[in-house]
Amino acid sequence: MSDMTARFSEIVGEHNLLTGDAIPEDYWHDEVLTKPPQRPAYVAKPASAEEVSQLLKAASDNSVPVTARGSGTGLSGAAIPRADGLLISFERMNAVLEVDTTNQVAVVQPGVTLTELDAATADTGLRYMVHPGELSSSVGGNVGTNAGGMNAVKYGIARHNVLGLQAALPTGELMRTGGKLAKISTGYDLTQLIVGSEGTLALATEVTVKLHPRLDHTATVLAPFADFDQVMAAVPKILASGLGPYILEYVDNLTMAALVHTQNLELGVPDSIRDSCDAYLVVALESRTADRLDEGVEKAGELLAELGAVDAYVLEGGSARKLIEAREKAFWTLKAVGADDLIDTVVPRGAMPKFLSAARGLAAAAGGAAAGCGHAGDGNVHLAIFCKDPDTRKKLLTDIFALAMELGGAISGEHGLGRAKTPYFLELEDPVKVDLMRRIKQSFDPAGILNPDVVFAGETLNR
Amino acid sequence: MSDMTARFSEIVGEHNLLTGDAIPEDYWHDEVLTKPPQRPAYVAKPASAEEVSQLLKAASDNSVPVTARGSGTGLSGAAIPRADGLLISFERMNAVLEVDTTNQVAVVQPGVTLTELDAATADTGLRYMVHPGELSSSVGGNVGTNAGGMNAVKYGIARHNVLGLQAALPTGELMRTGGKLAKISTGYDLTQLIVGSEGTLALATEVTVKLHPRLDHTATVLAPFADFDQVMAAVPKILASGLGPYILEYVDNLTMAALVHTQNLELGVPDSIRDSCDAYLVVALESRTADRLDEGVEKAGELLAELGAVDAYVLEGGSARKLIEAREKAFWTLKAVGADDLIDTVVPRGAMPKFLSAARGLAAAAGGAAAGCGHAGDGNVHLAIFCKDPDTRKKLLTDIFALAMELGGAISGEHGLGRAKTPYFLELEDPVKVDLMRRIKQSFDPAGILNPDVVFAGETLNR
């Protein structure tokens, strides 16, 4: 047994440390499409913040790279470990510590999944409203990537719903930031610096999240449009209308065809309309009362007609749920039909028509294709990239990301850079900002042990 | 003319640099109660981001301390310059660069006041919803302090409404962070690190803020309560009810008496009720339609009665406006009646009864008094401290802040630490966090020129 094995084992207990061949393949990867799995040297499963802090201290002292893992549902490769590294899996730190209805917050350990948190809050009339497509994702993972999802158009992203942290610094100290507080202006906001830092600054060991009232009445409206640009032009109008949708998604016709086919959706859209339309809007409304919901649905129908929708279908409970689930699984569907990469670029929502049309043009010019769906209300586009040749694809992605940035956007809206997009970030981002971020990283992690292939180092593009 | 005078003058032009006796007293201070004014060595009035960056570079090269000034309406002394320092006044950088209705954002220079921004957006149906008490405050100042205000209960604080910045680093580089984007997960969130950093990390030279739809119909309900704890118990119930107030304030009876007297308010509350009540809730509602507003007001009345209000008065337009304005001016009223300090402590809202009762007990035990009002929905308390002896007052404030922190709160909810509260912060905050913040500061500002008396250095408490 090596010295490090002994040291880690002493901290978490022999049964909670895996090494070498005993490490199951699940720990080698997340769900990124473009990066190979990697077996780490060690997997530790701490049970407490103190154990996490001791693991980090030991790793810092011995320059062992550390990668954090929640549920492994990330899409950017931020949870792929180093071959010589320690993977800290938060699976045993999965307790909902408190559901506080007075302050409308929950305090949880980072390994809690969204499904578990939803169950723990079900009887309180409150709910954590960050819903990335995958409900088996963990709250700690949401913190790491600053997760978004379909409800962000109304409820914001992880950043807006994480109020406080206990976090372990890579040097081994534990600290508490923020809290059950609606506001705070007392020194720098360390909470929001850690949110979205993809395990490169500090590891959350406890998370305080905001809860929102559960609204009982919901309805989903599906609106096909003949012309893609009309869909995009409709989005700001819907947002300014006061309807307050909690979901506002677009799905292009190729993607909708794939979803309908693979998920056996019954949407009630006649073939003639389906064949002539370019894209769909999905508008979901919620309300405290059935009457107000009905008013909202009626108003949505009128507004969609004014905005050029060919028709508007109010989906019944079962069909609505199936459509939303299918949309959540779009990643898997697009992967199954052969997508070579999937990106989550964000642009100002007014720039979506220009971005999507130019991105499709770039893909076509490279001999590939780009199709997808996305969070229309947020300007957050999930484009599946079909382009087999890796070098051509790298060039294409570089061009697409550069285009987004020229339009005032950014490479990743909600999945994070991970290993997959770090090389593009380093190539395209303002070096003044990258250098500043690197200095911030050093102020947290002087030994550079935390996820060293993400945000900074990474492989180069080799073009 | 000194070398520095010549250098600064070359950058902004002779007419836009003041030195020595030519510097009017207005530039010596903000509105903090407890710190003396200080004449700086230089006041520069840049006209562009480039000029700001050149000023900072020159100051860094020569170790000249720099303090930024918006409108000088801050309450913590963060805009008091150093005697040997440069004050950068953003008064000439006061253009609204763009009101973008598609993306629902405005892009402004930091010197724009909230009144000016409101005028610039008036015709668009949209509005910037951060409203600290003082509408002559600047957007740049809002960024510096992470300003809150009465509308935060519905619309959040500056942090939630600032989407992007152009900022000048103290080393002279300009960078852009965030943008017209609803979400972003691409490296660290530099925007949110700079928001609330009180001019210690970088200076905003352009700010992109979120706009919200203006709702036409508003009503204000005033509810007296016999017992203070009932007021506090009512707050989470109102927030969970779905009424969605855009203002939810409490005012204690002493403060209400002072407001009524000094502002000549006509609230229609009979003397008998006024004399027997401990505190008031102010609940303001807004809606798109008169009908829905009426429904909301009726529901609010019923709910307030259930929650123990002695009565509920729906204030007409003029009286409502006067009450809200009086509440905004509570700081000046409390100052006029002899308050020795005013704090803006934040606690979890469920902890407000305990905090307020214990804080009043501490003040009484110190031979003083504490009274006030605050953003009940946010747990953000504005307590006027009446306690003449400076040493006793320092001890009292230390005890009150320590109490808030024990209850999971923080020293400042929205005014920032400034010079006034930095000593308490350094005494009470976890040294692990202060050290980390200091390292972050160094990663932005290696020469340590930006507002060196705020957040870190400051005077000690000398007790």
HADDOCK unambig.tbl for C-alpha pairs under 7 A between the chains (distance, minus, plus):
assign (segid A and resid 102 and name CA) (segid B and resid 236 and name CA) 5.61 0.50 0.50
assign (segid A and resid 102 and name CA) (segid B and resid 350 and name CA) 5.73 0.50 0.50
assign (segid A and resid 103 and name CA) (segid B and resid 348 and name CA) 6.46 0.50 0.50
assign (segid A and resid 103 and name CA) (segid B and resid 349 and name CA) 6.09 0.50 0.50
assign (segid A and resid 103 and name CA) (segid B and resid 350 and name CA) 5.83 0.50 0.50
assign (segid A and resid 145 and name CA) (segid B and resid 185 and name CA) 6.67 0.50 0.50
assign (segid A and resid 146 and name CA) (segid B and resid 185 and name CA) 6.19 0.50 0.50
assign (segid A and resid 175 and name CA) (segid B and resid 432 and name CA) 6.98 0.50 0.50
assign (segid A and resid 175 and name CA) (segid B and resid 433 and name CA) 6.89 0.50 0.50
assign (segid A and resid 179 and name CA) (segid B and resid 408 and name CA) 6.41 0.50 0.50
assign (segid A and resid 180 and name CA) (segid B and resid 348 and name CA) 5.23 0.50 0.50
assign (segid A and resid 181 and name CA) (segid B and resid 347 and name CA) 6.39 0.50 0.50
assign (segid A and resid 181 and name CA) (segid B and resid 348 and name CA) 5.19 0.50 0.50
assign (segid A and resid 182 and name CA) (segid B and resid 378 and name CA) 5.23 0.50 0.50
assign (segid A and resid 183 and name CA) (segid B and resid 378 and name CA) 6.89 0.50 0.50
assign (segid A and resid 183 and name CA) (segid B and resid 413 and name CA) 5.54 0.50 0.50
assign (segid A and resid 184 and name CA) (segid B and resid 346 and name CA) 6.92 0.50 0.50
assign (segid A and resid 184 and name CA) (segid B and resid 410 and name CA) 6.76 0.50 0.50
assign (segid A and resid 184 and name CA) (segid B and resid 412 and name CA) 6.19 0.50 0.50
assign (segid A and resid 184 and name CA) (segid B and resid 413 and name CA) 4.20 0.50 0.50
assign (segid A and resid 184 and name CA) (segid B and resid 414 and name CA) 6.18 0.50 0.50
assign (segid A and resid 185 and name CA) (segid B and resid 145 and name CA) 6.69 0.50 0.50
assign (segid A and resid 185 and name CA) (segid B and resid 146 and name CA) 6.19 0.50 0.50
assign (segid A and resid 185 and name CA) (segid B and resid 196 and name CA) 5.99 0.50 0.50
assign (segid A and resid 185 and name CA) (segid B and resid 412 and name CA) 5.30 0.50 0.50
assign (segid A and resid 185 and name CA) (segid B and resid 413 and name CA) 5.00 0.50 0.50
assign (segid A and resid 185 and name CA) (segid B and resid 414 and name CA) 5.13 0.50 0.50
assign (segid A and resid 185 and name CA) (segid B and resid 415 and name CA) 6.69 0.50 0.50
assign (segid A and resid 185 and name CA) (segid B and resid 416 and name CA) 4.96 0.50 0.50
assign (segid A and resid 186 and name CA) (segid B and resid 410 and name CA) 6.72 0.50 0.50
assign (segid A and resid 186 and name CA) (segid B and resid 411 and name CA) 6.34 0.50 0.50
assign (segid A and resid 186 and name CA) (segid B and resid 412 and name CA) 5.32 0.50 0.50
assign (segid A and resid 186 and name CA) (segid B and resid 416 and name CA) 5.80 0.50 0.50
assign (segid A and resid 186 and name CA) (segid B and resid 417 and name CA) 5.95 0.50 0.50
assign (segid A and resid 187 and name CA) (segid B and resid 197 and name CA) 6.50 0.50 0.50
assign (segid A and resid 187 and name CA) (segid B and resid 455 and name CA) 6.22 0.50 0.50
assign (segid A and resid 188 and name CA) (segid B and resid 193 and name CA) 6.25 0.50 0.50
assign (segid A and resid 188 and name CA) (segid B and resid 196 and name CA) 6.58 0.50 0.50
assign (segid A and resid 188 and name CA) (segid B and resid 197 and name CA) 5.74 0.50 0.50
assign (segid A and resid 188 and name CA) (segid B and resid 437 and name CA) 6.65 0.50 0.50
assign (segid A and resid 189 and name CA) (segid B and resid 193 and name CA) 6.00 0.50 0.50
assign (segid A and resid 192 and name CA) (segid B and resid 192 and name CA) 6.77 0.50 0.50
assign (segid A and resid 193 and name CA) (segid B and resid 188 and name CA) 6.23 0.50 0.50
assign (segid A and resid 193 and name CA) (segid B and resid 189 and name CA) 5.99 0.50 0.50
assign (segid A and resid 193 and name CA) (segid B and resid 193 and name CA) 6.57 0.50 0.50
assign (segid A and resid 196 and name CA) (segid B and resid 185 and name CA) 5.99 0.50 0.50
assign (segid A and resid 196 and name CA) (segid B and resid 188 and name CA) 6.59 0.50 0.50
assign (segid A and resid 197 and name CA) (segid B and resid 187 and name CA) 6.49 0.50 0.50
assign (segid A and resid 197 and name CA) (segid B and resid 188 and name CA) 5.76 0.50 0.50
assign (segid A and resid 213 and name CA) (segid B and resid 240 and name CA) 6.45 0.50 0.50
assign (segid A and resid 236 and name CA) (segid B and resid 102 and name CA) 5.60 0.50 0.50
assign (segid A and resid 240 and name CA) (segid B and resid 213 and name CA) 6.41 0.50 0.50
assign (segid A and resid 346 and name CA) (segid B and resid 184 and name CA) 6.92 0.50 0.50
assign (segid A and resid 347 and name CA) (segid B and resid 181 and name CA) 6.38 0.50 0.50
assign (segid A and resid 348 and name CA) (segid B and resid 103 and name CA) 6.46 0.50 0.50
assign (segid A and resid 348 and name CA) (segid B and resid 180 and name CA) 5.24 0.50 0.50
assign (segid A and resid 348 and name CA) (segid B and resid 181 and name CA) 5.18 0.50 0.50
assign (segid A and resid 349 and name CA) (segid B and resid 103 and name CA) 6.07 0.50 0.50
assign (segid A and resid 350 and name CA) (segid B and resid 102 and name CA) 5.70 0.50 0.50
assign (segid A and resid 350 and name CA) (segid B and resid 103 and name CA) 5.80 0.50 0.50
assign (segid A and resid 378 and name CA) (segid B and resid 182 and name CA) 5.22 0.50 0.50
assign (segid A and resid 378 and name CA) (segid B and resid 183 and name CA) 6.87 0.50 0.50
assign (segid A and resid 408 and name CA) (segid B and resid 179 and name CA) 6.40 0.50 0.50
assign (segid A and resid 409 and name CA) (segid B and resid 181 and name CA) 6.99 0.50 0.50
assign (segid A and resid 410 and name CA) (segid B and resid 184 and name CA) 6.75 0.50 0.50
assign (segid A and resid 410 and name CA) (segid B and resid 186 and name CA) 6.72 0.50 0.50
assign (segid A and resid 411 and name CA) (segid B and resid 186 and name CA) 6.32 0.50 0.50
assign (segid A and resid 412 and name CA) (segid B and resid 184 and name CA) 6.17 0.50 0.50
assign (segid A and resid 412 and name CA) (segid B and resid 185 and name CA) 5.29 0.50 0.50
assign (segid A and resid 412 and name CA) (segid B and resid 186 and name CA) 5.30 0.50 0.50
assign (segid A and resid 413 and name CA) (segid B and resid 183 and name CA) 5.55 0.50 0.50
assign (segid A and resid 413 and name CA) (segid B and resid 184 and name CA) 4.19 0.50 0.50
assign (segid A and resid 413 and name CA) (segid B and resid 185 and name CA) 4.99 0.50 0.50
assign (segid A and resid 414 and name CA) (segid B and resid 184 and name CA) 6.17 0.50 0.50
assign (segid A and resid 414 and name CA) (segid B and resid 185 and name CA) 5.13 0.50 0.50
assign (segid A and resid 415 and name CA) (segid B and resid 185 and name CA) 6.69 0.50 0.50
assign (segid A and resid 416 and name CA) (segid B and resid 185 and name CA) 4.95 0.50 0.50
assign (segid A and resid 416 and name CA) (segid B and resid 186 and name CA) 5.79 0.50 0.50
assign (segid A and resid 417 and name CA) (segid B and resid 186 and name CA) 5.95 0.50 0.50
assign (segid A and resid 432 and name CA) (segid B and resid 175 and name CA) 6.98 0.50 0.50
assign (segid A and resid 433 and name CA) (segid B and resid 175 and name CA) 6.87 0.50 0.50
assign (segid A and resid 436 and name CA) (segid B and resid 443 and name CA) 6.78 0.50 0.50
assign (segid A and resid 436 and name CA) (segid B and resid 444 and name CA) 6.93 0.50 0.50
assign (segid A and resid 437 and name CA) (segid B and resid 188 and name CA) 6.66 0.50 0.50
assign (segid A and resid 439 and name CA) (segid B and resid 443 and name CA) 5.34 0.50 0.50
assign (segid A and resid 440 and name CA) (segid B and resid 440 and name CA) 5.77 0.50 0.50
assign (segid A and resid 440 and name CA) (segid B and resid 443 and name CA) 5.97 0.50 0.50
assign (segid A and resid 443 and name CA) (segid B and resid 436 and name CA) 6.78 0.50 0.50
assign (segid A and resid 443 and name CA) (segid B and resid 439 and name CA) 5.34 0.50 0.50
assign (segid A and resid 443 and name CA) (segid B and resid 440 and name CA) 5.97 0.50 0.50
assign (segid A and resid 444 and name CA) (segid B and resid 436 and name CA) 6.95 0.50 0.50
assign (segid A and resid 455 and name CA) (segid B and resid 187 and name CA) 6.22 0.50 0.50
